[in-house]
Amino acid sequence: MGTTNCIDILVAIFLPPIGVFLKFGCHVEFWICLLLTLFGYLPGIIYAVYAITK
């Protein structure tokens, strides 16, 4: 696991949509993460970490 990947995961834990945006830009992954974060913070974190590590 590289340093940038660790930083991406930390950002995803604190601000899930921002972490996904930094990795993928404004694509489908970002919008899914934003929607999940609006429904609940924990689902947003889980999806963000999954999307970044897959």
Phi and psi restraints in degrees (range 20) as a CNS / XPLOR table:
assign (resid 1 and name C) (resid 2 and name N)
       (resid 2 and name CA) (resid 2 and name C) 1.0 -81.6 20.0 2
assign (resid 2 and name N) (resid 2 and name CA)
       (resid 2 and name C) (resid 3 and name N) 1.0 169.2 20.0 2
assign (resid 2 and name C) (resid 3 and name N)
       (resid 3 and name CA) (resid 3 and name C) 1.0 -64.7 20.0 2
assign (resid 3 and name N) (resid 3 and name CA)
       (resid 3 and name C) (resid 4 and name N) 1.0 -40.6 20.0 2
assign (resid 3 and name C) (resid 4 and name N)
       (resid 4 and name CA) (resid 4 and name C) 1.0 -66.1 20.0 2
assign (resid 4 and name N) (resid 4 and name CA)
       (resid 4 and name C) (resid 5 and name N) 1.0 -35.2 20.0 2
assign (resid 4 and name C) (resid 5 and name N)
       (resid 5 and name CA) (resid 5 and name C) 1.0 -66.2 20.0 2
assign (resid 5 and name N) (resid 5 and name CA)
       (resid 5 and name C) (resid 6 and name N) 1.0 -38.9 20.0 2
assign (resid 5 and name C) (resid 6 and name N)
       (resid 6 and name CA) (resid 6 and name C) 1.0 -64.7 20.0 2
assign (resid 6 and name N) (resid 6 and name CA)
       (resid 6 and name C) (resid 7 and name N) 1.0 -41.6 20.0 2
assign (resid 6 and name C) (resid 7 and name N)
       (resid 7 and name CA) (resid 7 and name C) 1.0 -65.6 20.0 2
assign (resid 7 and name N) (resid 7 and name CA)
       (resid 7 and name C) (resid 8 and name N) 1.0 -40.8 20.0 2
assign (resid 7 and name C) (resid 8 and name N)
       (resid 8 and name CA) (resid 8 and name C) 1.0 -60.4 20.0 2
assign (resid 8 and name N) (resid 8 and name CA)
       (resid 8 and name C) (resid 9 and name N) 1.0 -41.1 20.0 2
assign (resid 8 and name C) (resid 9 and name N)
       (resid 9 and name CA) (resid 9 and name C) 1.0 -67.8 20.0 2
assign (resid 9 and name N) (resid 9 and name CA)
       (resid 9 and name C) (resid 10 and name N) 1.0 -40.0 20.0 2
assign (resid 9 and name C) (resid 10 and name N)
       (resid 10 and name CA) (resid 10 and name C) 1.0 -63.6 20.0 2
assign (resid 10 and name N) (resid 10 and name CA)
       (resid 10 and name C) (resid 11 and name N) 1.0 -42.0 20.0 2
assign (resid 10 and name C) (resid 11 and name N)
       (resid 11 and name CA) (resid 11 and name C) 1.0 -63.9 20.0 2
assign (resid 11 and name N) (resid 11 and name CA)
       (resid 11 and name C) (resid 12 and name N) 1.0 -38.7 20.0 2
assign (resid 11 and name C) (resid 12 and name N)
       (resid 12 and name CA) (resid 12 and name C) 1.0 -65.8 20.0 2
assign (resid 12 and name N) (resid 12 and name CA)
       (resid 12 and name C) (resid 13 and name N) 1.0 -30.3 20.0 2
assign (resid 12 and name C) (resid 13 and name N)
       (resid 13 and name CA) (resid 13 and name C) 1.0 -73.1 20.0 2
assign (resid 13 and name N) (resid 13 and name CA)
       (resid 13 and name C) (resid 14 and name N) 1.0 -40.8 20.0 2
assign (resid 13 and name C) (resid 14 and name N)
       (resid 14 and name CA) (resid 14 and name C) 1.0 -82.8 20.0 2
assign (resid 14 and name N) (resid 14 and name CA)
       (resid 14 and name C) (resid 15 and name N) 1.0 -41.0 20.0 2
assign (resid 14 and name C) (resid 15 and name N)
       (resid 15 and name CA) (resid 15 and name C) 1.0 -137.0 20.0 2
assign (resid 15 and name N) (resid 15 and name CA)
       (resid 15 and name C) (resid 16 and name N) 1.0 83.8 20.0 2
assign (resid 15 and name C) (resid 16 and name N)
       (resid 16 and name CA) (resid 16 and name C) 1.0 -53.1 20.0 2
assign (resid 16 and name N) (resid 16 and name CA)
       (resid 16 and name C) (resid 17 and name N) 1.0 -48.6 20.0 2
assign (resid 16 and name C) (resid 17 and name N)
       (resid 17 and name CA) (resid 17 and name C) 1.0 -63.4 20.0 2
assign (resid 17 and name N) (resid 17 and name CA)
       (resid 17 and name C) (resid 18 and name N) 1.0 -34.4 20.0 2
assign (resid 17 and name C) (resid 18 and name N)
       (resid 18 and name CA) (resid 18 and name C) 1.0 -67.5 20.0 2
assign (resid 18 and name N) (resid 18 and name CA)
       (resid 18 and name C) (resid 19 and name N) 1.0 -40.9 20.0 2
assign (resid 18 and name C) (resid 19 and name N)
       (resid 19 and name CA) (resid 19 and name C) 1.0 -60.8 20.0 2
assign (resid 19 and name N) (resid 19 and name CA)
       (resid 19 and name C) (resid 20 and name N) 1.0 -42.4 20.0 2
assign (resid 19 and name C) (resid 20 and name N)
       (resid 20 and name CA) (resid 20 and name C) 1.0 -70.4 20.0 2
assign (resid 20 and name N) (resid 20 and name CA)
       (resid 20 and name C) (resid 21 and name N) 1.0 -37.7 20.0 2
assign (resid 20 and name C) (resid 21 and name N)
       (resid 21 and name CA) (resid 21 and name C) 1.0 -62.8 20.0 2
assign (resid 21 and name N) (resid 21 and name CA)
       (resid 21 and name C) (resid 22 and name N) 1.0 -41.7 20.0 2
assign (resid 21 and name C) (resid 22 and name N)
       (resid 22 and name CA) (resid 22 and name C) 1.0 -64.7 20.0 2
assign (resid 22 and name N) (resid 22 and name CA)
       (resid 22 and name C) (resid 23 and name N) 1.0 -29.4 20.0 2
assign (resid 22 and name C) (resid 23 and name N)
       (resid 23 and name CA) (resid 23 and name C) 1.0 -85.3 20.0 2
assign (resid 23 and name N) (resid 23 and name CA)
       (resid 23 and name C) (resid 24 and name N) 1.0 -43.1 20.0 2
assign (resid 23 and name C) (resid 24 and name N)
       (resid 24 and name CA) (resid 24 and name C) 1.0 -113.6 20.0 2
assign (resid 24 and name N) (resid 24 and name CA)
       (resid 24 and name C) (resid 25 and name N) 1.0 -14.8 20.0 2
assign (resid 24 and name C) (resid 25 and name N)
       (resid 25 and name CA) (resid 25 and name C) 1.0 82.0 20.0 2
assign (resid 25 and name N) (resid 25 and name CA)
       (resid 25 and name C) (resid 26 and name N) 1.0 -159.3 20.0 2
assign (resid 25 and name C) (resid 26 and name N)
       (resid 26 and name CA) (resid 26 and name C) 1.0 -92.5 20.0 2
assign (resid 26 and name N) (resid 26 and name CA)
       (resid 26 and name C) (resid 27 and name N) 1.0 59.9 20.0 2
assign (resid 26 and name C) (resid 27 and name N)
       (resid 27 and name CA) (resid 27 and name C) 1.0 -109.1 20.0 2
assign (resid 27 and name N) (resid 27 and name CA)
       (resid 27 and name C) (resid 28 and name N) 1.0 -168.9 20.0 2
assign (resid 27 and name C) (resid 28 and name N)
       (resid 28 and name CA) (resid 28 and name C) 1.0 -58.3 20.0 2
assign (resid 28 and name N) (resid 28 and name CA)
       (resid 28 and name C) (resid 29 and name N) 1.0 -39.0 20.0 2
assign (resid 28 and name C) (resid 29 and name N)
       (resid 29 and name CA) (resid 29 and name C) 1.0 -59.2 20.0 2
assign (resid 29 and name N) (resid 29 and name CA)
       (resid 29 and name C) (resid 30 and name N) 1.0 -40.8 20.0 2
assign (resid 29 and name C) (resid 30 and name N)
       (resid 30 and name CA) (resid 30 and name C) 1.0 -63.0 20.0 2
assign (resid 30 and name N) (resid 30 and name CA)
       (resid 30 and name C) (resid 31 and name N) 1.0 -45.7 20.0 2
assign (resid 30 and name C) (resid 31 and name N)
       (resid 31 and name CA) (resid 31 and name C) 1.0 -68.1 20.0 2
assign (resid 31 and name N) (resid 31 and name CA)
       (resid 31 and name C) (resid 32 and name N) 1.0 -36.8 20.0 2
assign (resid 31 and name C) (resid 32 and name N)
       (resid 32 and name CA) (resid 32 and name C) 1.0 -63.7 20.0 2
assign (resid 32 and name N) (resid 32 and name CA)
       (resid 32 and name C) (resid 33 and name N) 1.0 -44.2 20.0 2
assign (resid 32 and name C) (resid 33 and name N)
       (resid 33 and name CA) (resid 33 and name C) 1.0 -65.1 20.0 2
assign (resid 33 and name N) (resid 33 and name CA)
       (resid 33 and name C) (resid 34 and name N) 1.0 -40.6 20.0 2
assign (resid 33 and name C) (resid 34 and name N)
       (resid 34 and name CA) (resid 34 and name C) 1.0 -63.2 20.0 2
assign (resid 34 and name N) (resid 34 and name CA)
       (resid 34 and name C) (resid 35 and name N) 1.0 -44.2 20.0 2
assign (resid 34 and name C) (resid 35 and name N)
       (resid 35 and name CA) (resid 35 and name C) 1.0 -63.6 20.0 2
assign (resid 35 and name N) (resid 35 and name CA)
       (resid 35 and name C) (resid 36 and name N) 1.0 -45.1 20.0 2
assign (resid 35 and name C) (resid 36 and name N)
       (resid 36 and name CA) (resid 36 and name C) 1.0 -64.4 20.0 2
assign (resid 36 and name N) (resid 36 and name CA)
       (resid 36 and name C) (resid 37 and name N) 1.0 -36.9 20.0 2
assign (resid 36 and name C) (resid 37 and name N)
       (resid 37 and name CA) (resid 37 and name C) 1.0 -68.1 20.0 2
assign (resid 37 and name N) (resid 37 and name CA)
       (resid 37 and name C) (resid 38 and name N) 1.0 -35.4 20.0 2
assign (resid 37 and name C) (resid 38 and name N)
       (resid 38 and name CA) (resid 38 and name C) 1.0 -67.5 20.0 2
assign (resid 38 and name N) (resid 38 and name CA)
       (resid 38 and name C) (resid 39 and name N) 1.0 -34.2 20.0 2
assign (resid 38 and name C) (resid 39 and name N)
       (resid 39 and name CA) (resid 39 and name C) 1.0 -75.2 20.0 2
assign (resid 39 and name N) (resid 39 and name CA)
       (resid 39 and name C) (resid 40 and name N) 1.0 -30.6 20.0 2
assign (resid 39 and name C) (resid 40 and name N)
       (resid 40 and name CA) (resid 40 and name C) 1.0 -177.7 20.0 2
assign (resid 40 and name N) (resid 40 and name CA)
       (resid 40 and name C) (resid 41 and name N) 1.0 138.8 20.0 2
assign (resid 40 and name C) (resid 41 and name N)
       (resid 41 and name CA) (resid 41 and name C) 1.0 -64.7 20.0 2
assign (resid 41 and name N) (resid 41 and name CA)
       (resid 41 and name C) (resid 42 and name N) 1.0 -41.0 20.0 2
assign (resid 41 and name C) (resid 42 and name N)
       (resid 42 and name CA) (resid 42 and name C) 1.0 -64.5 20.0 2
assign (resid 42 and name N) (resid 42 and name CA)
       (resid 42 and name C) (resid 43 and name N) 1.0 -45.0 20.0 2
assign (resid 42 and name C) (resid 43 and name N)
       (resid 43 and name CA) (resid 43 and name C) 1.0 -60.4 20.0 2
assign (resid 43 and name N) (resid 43 and name CA)
       (resid 43 and name C) (resid 44 and name N) 1.0 -34.4 20.0 2
assign (resid 43 and name C) (resid 44 and name N)
       (resid 44 and name CA) (resid 44 and name C) 1.0 -64.2 20.0 2
assign (resid 44 and name N) (resid 44 and name CA)
       (resid 44 and name C) (resid 45 and name N) 1.0 -41.7 20.0 2
assign (resid 44 and name C) (resid 45 and name N)
       (resid 45 and name CA) (resid 45 and name C) 1.0 -65.1 20.0 2
assign (resid 45 and name N) (resid 45 and name CA)
       (resid 45 and name C) (resid 46 and name N) 1.0 -45.6 20.0 2
assign (resid 45 and name C) (resid 46 and name N)
       (resid 46 and name CA) (resid 46 and name C) 1.0 -61.0 20.0 2
assign (resid 46 and name N) (resid 46 and name CA)
       (resid 46 and name C) (resid 47 and name N) 1.0 -46.0 20.0 2
assign (resid 46 and name C) (resid 47 and name N)
       (resid 47 and name CA) (resid 47 and name C) 1.0 -66.6 20.0 2
assign (resid 47 and name N) (resid 47 and name CA)
       (resid 47 and name C) (resid 48 and name N) 1.0 -40.3 20.0 2
assign (resid 47 and name C) (resid 48 and name N)
       (resid 48 and name CA) (resid 48 and name C) 1.0 -62.7 20.0 2
assign (resid 48 and name N) (resid 48 and name CA)
       (resid 48 and name C) (resid 49 and name N) 1.0 -45.1 20.0 2
assign (resid 48 and name C) (resid 49 and name N)
       (resid 49 and name CA) (resid 49 and name C) 1.0 -65.2 20.0 2
assign (resid 49 and name N) (resid 49 and name CA)
       (resid 49 and name C) (resid 50 and name N) 1.0 -40.4 20.0 2
assign (resid 49 and name C) (resid 50 and name N)
       (resid 50 and name CA) (resid 50 and name C) 1.0 -62.1 20.0 2
assign (resid 50 and name N) (resid 50 and name CA)
       (resid 50 and name C) (resid 51 and name N) 1.0 -46.2 20.0 2
assign (resid 50 and name C) (resid 51 and name N)
       (resid 51 and name CA) (resid 51 and name C) 1.0 -65.3 20.0 2
assign (resid 51 and name N) (resid 51 and name CA)
       (resid 51 and name C) (resid 52 and name N) 1.0 -37.2 20.0 2
assign (resid 51 and name C) (resid 52 and name N)
       (resid 52 and name CA) (resid 52 and name C) 1.0 -73.4 20.0 2
assign (resid 52 and name N) (resid 52 and name CA)
       (resid 52 and name C) (resid 53 and name N) 1.0 -36.1 20.0 2
assign (resid 52 and name C) (resid 53 and name N)
       (resid 53 and name CA) (resid 53 and name C) 1.0 -88.9 20.0 2
assign (resid 53 and name N) (resid 53 and name CA)
       (resid 53 and name C) (resid 54 and name N) 1.0 -13.0 20.0 2
